[in-house]
Amino acid sequence: MDTIASFFSFITTPVSWVIVQFHTVYGALFGDDTGWAWGLSIVSLVILIRICLIPLFVKQIKATRAMQTLQPEMKKIQERYKNDKQRQSEEMMKLYKETGTNPLSSCLPILAQSPFFFALYHVLNSIANNDTIGSINQNLLDSAQKAHIFGAPLAAKFTDSSSDVAALDASLTTVRIITAVMIVMMSASQFYTQRQLMTKNVDTTVKTPFMQQQKMLMYIFPVMFAVFGINFPVGVLLYWLTTNVWTMGQQMYVIRNNPTPGSKAQAAYLERLHKHVTHHGKTRGRGEKAIVKAIVAKGRDRNEYERKFINGLSKAGLAAQADGTVVKGETAIAVQAEDGTPTTATPKRQQPKRQSKSQRQAGGAKAAGESSEPKTSLSKSDSDEPEDAKPAAKKAAQKPDGGGRSKAQSGQRKGPQRPKSPTKK
């Protein structure tokens, strides 16, 4: 470990300088030799480093999202070459190369923290060995050796002997209890962070090398911290516990507000979003609009949770738009029309009712009867005819062909009609 820490000695001076600056501030509040002043200086160092690593964290999120967009293609490759693992791996690597993605991008924040971690270890180890380093002079060295965190010296280790701990004015039992508790907390926080990622924010329908990598890290990192933690000074344990808590909180925020498509976290997020949108009738903020816009753009490629979200909006009378907004759909307009409120929707065209056969025959007979009646304009001309022509017209009207033909056209039986008589029971 000393060899590795010496390799990162180029950054020990900046790290020691940052610790001294924070110690100056906290020393004025709690005292120069207190564990609060030195402990909070280390915690502030962690927060400063993690803030500086936010761009790398954003890059990690983008790389993770890029891997998620490739999951359908990965699933096809797995199904196509399910009996040939070597060809499957070759096609996966080819897909990564074509799309410019890297499954190891999720390790960027951890790799970026490594120099600071080992530099801090080197600084605290020098304090335990009574050696000045970087910006820590002899006065600051004496002050750091007197600092205790819950009774354990800042530079004490779990593997130190009783004489080494006594030189730092502490008890070996207290040092081992404090270091053991911090190691357990550090390992537990790391395990919970990885487990939360695997159980809530991963699409389990597609198995990728990324998932296998995360599953491996979920078990390897806690074991590594438990094994190597006994050789870490209390200050380094405090540093790593703080960064684990920061990572856990940061990941919880991302999982809650920007979950992986197809994961359980997305199902919970879309359920909350559905309740919010149906209550307010619109989406608020860029984040919500971006999520809805991405779901609408997928079309038929939506997963189960996304289809359920869109169907839920439709049942509530809302429709998601391509720009991420939500407007009232046809269902809401119909409900408003039933309530009597004014609406600008165009009414639907009413289809005519289908008539029965008897109604159609009656309508035809009525039309034929109207057409056989003389027009009013011709009644006058009939009266103007000479008297000699009237008997001829009467004779023509009395002919059986004309009357029978008109009655046949109207659908009646030929010949004289017999009056109906009531039936006798």
C-alpha positions in Angstrom: 0.0 0.0 0.0 2.9 2.4 0.7 4.2 1.8 -2.8 0.9 2.7 -4.3 0.5 5.7 -2.1 4.1 6.9 -3.1 3.1 6.5 -6.7 0.4 9.2 -6.2 2.7 11.4 -4.1 2.5 14.1 -6.8 -0.9 15.1 -5.6 -0.2 14.9 -1.8 0.9 18.6 -1.7 -2.5 19.9 -3.2 -4.5 17.5 -0.9 -2.5 18.6 2.2 -2.9 22.2 1.3 -6.8 21.9 0.9 -6.9 20.1 4.3 -4.9 22.9 6.0 -7.2 25.6 4.6 -10.4 23.8 5.8 -8.6 23.2 9.2 -8.0 26.9 9.5 -11.7 27.6 9.2 -13.0 24.8 11.4 -10.2 25.3 14.0 -11.5 28.8 14.6 -14.9 27.3 15.5 -14.1 24.1 17.4 -10.4 24.4 18.3 -7.2 23.5 16.4 -6.5 20.2 18.2 -10.1 18.8 18.2 -11.3 15.9 16.1 -14.1 18.0 14.8 -11.7 20.4 13.1 -9.7 17.7 11.4 -12.6 15.4 10.8 -14.7 18.1 9.1 -11.7 19.1 7.1 -11.5 15.6 5.6 -15.3 15.6 5.0 -15.1 18.9 3.3 -12.2 17.6 1.1 -14.5 14.8 0.0 -17.4 17.2 -0.9 -15.0 19.4 -2.8 -13.6 16.5 -4.8 -17.1 15.1 -5.6 -18.3 18.5 -6.8 -15.3 18.7 -9.1 -16.2 15.2 -10.4 -19.8 16.1 -11.3 -18.9 16.5 -15.0 -17.5 12.9 -14.9 -20.7 11.8 -13.2 -22.8 13.4 -16.0 -20.6 11.6 -18.5 -21.2 8.4 -16.7 -24.9 8.9 -16.8 -24.8 9.6 -20.6 -22.7 6.5 -21.1 -25.2 4.4 -19.1 -28.1 5.8 -21.2 -26.2 5.0 -24.4 -25.8 1.4 -23.1 -29.5 1.3 -22.4 -30.4 2.4 -26.0 -28.4 -0.5 -27.3 -30.2 -3.1 -25.2 -32.7 -4.1 -27.9 -29.8 -4.7 -30.3 -28.0 -6.6 -27.6 -31.0 -8.8 -27.1 -31.2 -9.6 -30.8 -27.5 -10.6 -30.7 -28.1 -12.8 -27.7 -31.0 -14.5 -29.3 -29.2 -14.9 -32.6 -26.0 -16.4 -31.2 -27.3 -17.9 -28.0 -25.5 -21.2 -28.7 -22.2 -19.5 -29.7 -20.8 -17.4 -26.8 -17.6 -16.4 -28.6 -19.5 -15.1 -31.6 -21.9 -13.3 -29.2 -19.0 -11.5 -27.5 -17.5 -10.5 -30.9 -20.8 -9.1 -32.1 -21.2 -7.2 -28.8 -17.7 -5.7 -29.1 -18.5 -4.7 -32.7 -21.7 -3.0 -31.6 -19.8 -1.1 -28.9 -17.2 0.1 -31.5 -19.8 1.2 -34.0 -21.8 3.2 -31.5 -18.8 4.6 -29.6 -20.0 3.3 -26.2 -17.9 1.8 -23.4 -19.3 -0.6 -20.7 -16.5 0.5 -18.4 -17.6 4.2 -18.3 -19.4 3.6 -15.0 -16.0 3.2 -13.3 -14.8 6.7 -14.3 -15.7 8.4 -11.0 -14.1 5.7 -9.0 -10.9 5.8 -11.1 -10.8 9.6 -10.8 -11.0 9.5 -7.0 -8.2 7.0 -6.7 -5.3 9.6 -6.7 -7.0 11.7 -4.0 -7.7 8.6 -1.9 -4.1 7.4 -2.0 -2.8 10.9 -1.5 -4.9 11.3 1.6 -3.7 7.9 2.8 -0.1 9.0 2.3 -0.7 12.2 4.3 -2.3 10.4 7.2 0.3 7.7 7.2 3.0 10.4 7.5 1.1 11.9 10.4 1.1 8.5 12.2 4.8 8.2 11.5 5.5 11.7 12.9 6.7 13.0 9.4 5.8 16.3 7.9 4.4 16.2 4.4 3.3 18.8 1.9 1.7 21.9 3.6 1.6 20.1 7.0 4.4 21.5 9.1 5.5 20.4 12.6 2.9 22.5 14.4 0.1 21.1 12.3 1.5 17.6 12.7 1.4 17.8 16.4 -2.2 19.2 16.3 -3.3 16.3 14.0 -1.8 13.7 16.3 -3.8 15.0 19.2 -7.0 15.0 17.2 -9.4 12.1 18.1 -12.6 11.1 16.4 -14.9 9.4 18.9 -11.9 8.6 21.0 -9.8 7.2 18.1 -6.8 9.1 16.8 -7.0 10.4 13.3 -3.9 8.4 12.1 -4.6 5.2 14.1 -5.3 1.8 12.4 -7.0 -1.4 13.4 -3.8 -3.3 13.0 -1.7 -1.0 15.2 -0.1 -2.4 18.3 -1.0 -1.2 21.8 2.3 0.7 22.0 1.6 2.6 18.7 -1.9 3.5 19.9 -0.5 4.5 23.3 1.9 6.9 21.6 -1.1 8.7 20.1 -2.7 8.9 23.6 -5.5 6.4 22.9 -6.8 2.9 23.9 -6.3 0.0 21.6 -9.9 -1.3 22.4 -11.4 2.0 21.5 -9.4 2.3 18.2 -10.5 -1.2 17.1 -14.2 -0.7 18.0 -14.3 2.6 16.1 -12.4 1.3 13.1 -14.6 -1.9 13.0 -17.8 0.1 13.1 -16.5 2.5 10.3 -15.4 -0.5 8.2 -18.9 -2.1 8.5 -20.7 1.1 7.7 -18.4 1.7 4.7 -18.9 -1.8 3.3 -22.7 -1.7 4.0 -23.1 1.6 2.2 -21.1 0.4 -0.8 -23.2 -2.8 -0.9 -26.5 -0.9 -0.6 -25.5 1.5 -3.4 -24.7 -1.3 -5.8 -27.7 -3.4 -4.8 -30.0 -0.4 -5.3 -28.6 0.0 -8.8 -29.0 -3.7 -9.7 -32.5 -4.2 -8.2 -34.2 -0.9 -9.1 -32.4 0.8 -12.0 -31.6 -2.0 -14.4 -33.7 -3.4 -17.2 -33.8 -7.1 -16.3 -35.2 -8.2 -19.6 -31.8 -7.9 -21.3 -28.6 -9.3 -19.8 -25.6 -7.4 -20.8 -21.9 -7.3 -19.7 -22.7 -4.1 -18.0 -25.2 -5.9 -15.7 -22.6 -8.6 -15.0 -20.0 -6.0 -14.2 -22.3 -4.2 -11.7 -23.3 -7.5 -10.1 -19.6 -8.4 -9.7 -18.8 -5.0 -8.1 -21.8 -5.3 -5.7 -20.0 -8.2 -4.0 -16.3 -7.4 -4.6 -16.2 -3.9 -3.3 -17.6 -4.5 0.1 -15.2 -7.5 0.5 -12.3 -5.3 -0.6 -13.2 -2.6 1.9 -13.5 -5.1 4.7 -10.2 -6.7 3.9 -8.1 -3.5 3.2 -10.0 -1.4 5.7 -8.2 -2.8 8.7 -5.0 -1.2 7.2 -6.6 2.2 6.6 -6.1 5.0 9.2 -9.3 6.4 10.8 -9.0 9.5 8.7 -9.0 7.5 5.4 -12.0 5.4 6.7 -13.8 8.7 7.4 -12.9 9.9 3.8 -14.3 6.7 2.2 -17.4 6.5 4.3 -18.2 10.1 3.4 -17.7 9.5 -0.3 -19.9 6.3 -0.1 -22.7 8.2 1.5 -22.4 11.0 -1.1 -22.5 8.3 -3.9 -25.6 6.7 -2.4 -27.5 9.9 -2.1 -26.5 11.0 -5.6 -27.6 7.7 -7.0 -30.9 7.8 -5.2 -31.6 11.2 -6.7 -30.8 9.9 -10.2 -32.9 6.8 -9.8 -35.9 8.7 -8.6 -35.8 11.5 -11.2 -34.1 9.9 -14.2 -34.6 6.1 -14.0 -33.5 3.5 -16.5 -36.2 2.5 -19.1 -37.7 -0.8 -18.3 -36.6 -0.9 -14.6 -38.7 -1.0 -11.5 -37.6 2.6 -10.8 -39.2 3.7 -14.0 -42.4 2.0 -13.1 -42.5 3.9 -9.8 -41.6 7.2 -11.5 -44.2 6.9 -14.2 -46.8 6.1 -11.6 -45.9 9.2 -9.7 -45.9 11.2 -12.9 -49.3 9.9 -13.9 -50.8 11.0 -10.6 -49.2 14.4 -10.9 -50.2 15.0 -14.6 -53.8 13.8 -14.1 -54.1 16.0 -11.0 -52.7 19.2 -12.6 -53.6 18.4 -16.3 -50.1 19.3 -17.5 -46.4 18.5 -17.2 -44.1 20.8 -15.2 -40.4 21.3 -15.6 -37.9 20.2 -18.3 -37.3 16.9 -16.7 -41.0 15.7 -16.9 -41.3 17.1 -20.4 -38.1 15.3 -21.5 -39.4 12.0 -20.1 -42.8 12.3 -21.8 -41.2 13.4 -25.1 -38.9 10.4 -25.1 -41.8 8.0 -24.4 -43.9 9.5 -27.3 -41.0 9.3 -29.7 -40.6 5.6 -29.1 -43.9 4.8 -30.6 -44.4 1.0 -30.8 -41.1 0.4 -29.1 -42.4 1.4 -25.7 -42.0 -1.0 -22.9 -44.7 -2.3 -20.6 -44.5 0.6 -18.1 -44.5 3.3 -20.8 -47.6 1.8 -22.6 -49.4 1.7 -19.2 -48.5 5.3 -18.7 -49.9 6.4 -22.1 -53.0 4.3 -21.7 -53.6 5.8 -18.3 -53.4 9.3 -19.7 -55.9 8.3 -22.4 -58.4 7.0 -19.8 -58.0 10.2 -17.9 -58.9 12.2 -21.0 -55.4 13.4 -21.7 -53.0 13.0 -24.6 -49.2 13.2 -24.6 -47.7 15.4 -27.4 -44.4 15.1 -29.3 -43.0 18.1 -27.5 -43.5 16.5 -24.0 -46.6 18.5 -23.1 -50.0 17.0 -22.2 -53.3 18.3 -23.6 -56.9 17.2 -23.2 -58.0 14.5 -25.6 -61.3 13.5 -27.2 -62.5 11.7 -24.1 -62.3 14.9 -22.0 -64.2 16.8 -24.6 -67.0 14.3 -24.7 -67.3 14.4 -20.9 -67.5 18.2 -21.0 -70.3 18.0 -23.6 -72.3 15.7 -21.4 -72.0 18.1 -18.5 -73.4 20.9 -20.5 -70.3 23.1 -20.6 -69.4 24.8 -23.9 -66.9 23.1 -26.2 -65.3 24.0 -29.4 -65.2 20.4 -30.7 -66.9 19.6 -34.0 -70.0 17.4 -33.4 -69.9 14.0 -34.9 -72.0 13.3 -38.0 -75.2 11.4 -37.2 -75.9 8.3 -39.3 -79.5 8.0 -40.6 -81.6 5.3 -39.1 -82.2 2.2 -41.2 -85.9 1.8 -42.4 -87.8 -1.4 -42.4 -89.3 -3.0 -45.6 -92.8 -1.9 -44.7 -91.6 1.7 -44.1 -89.8 1.8 -47.5 -93.0 0.4 -49.3 -95.2 3.0 -47.6 -92.8 5.7 -48.5 -92.8 4.5 -52.2 -96.6 4.4 -52.3 -96.9 7.9 -50.9 -94.4 9.2 -53.5 -96.3 7.4 -56.3 -99.7 8.9 -55.1 -98.3 12.4 -55.0 -96.9 12.0 -58.5 -100.4 10.7 -59.9 -102.3 13.7 -58.5 -102.9 16.6 -61.0 -100.9 19.7 -60.4 -102.7 22.9 -59.4 -101.5 24.7 -62.4 -103.2 22.2 -64.7 -106.6 22.5 -63.0 -107.3 25.7 -64.6 -106.4 24.4 -68.1 -108.8 21.5 -67.6 -111.6 23.9 -66.9 -110.8 25.8 -70.1 -111.2 22.8 -72.3 -114.3 22.7 -74.6 -117.4 20.8 -73.5 -117.0 18.3 -76.4 -113.7 17.2 -75.1 -114.9 16.6 -71.5 -117.0 13.5 -72.3 -114.1 11.9 -74.2 -111.8 12.5 -71.2 -114.4 11.0 -68.8 -114.6 7.9 -71.0 -110.9 7.6 -71.0 -110.8 7.8 -67.2 -113.4 5.1 -67.0 -111.4 2.6 -69.0 -110.2 -0.3 -66.8 -106.6 0.0 -68.1 -105.9 3.5 -66.8 -107.4 2.9 -63.3 -105.8 -0.5 -63.0 -102.4 0.8 -64.1 -102.5 3.6 -61.5 -103.5 1.2 -58.8 -100.8 -1.3 -59.8 -98.2 1.4 -59.6 -99.4 2.3 -56.1 -99.0 -1.3 -55.0 -102.7 -2.2 -54.7 -104.6 -5.1 -56.2 -106.4 -4.8 -59.6 -110.1 -4.8 -59.9 -112.8 -3.5 -57.6 -112.0 -3.6 -53.9 -114.4 -5.4 -51.5 -114.9 -3.6 -48.2 -113.4 -5.2 -45.2 -115.8 -6.8 -42.7 -115.0 -7.4 -39.1 -114.1 -10.9 -38.2 -116.4 -13.0 -36.1 -115.0 -15.0 -33.3 
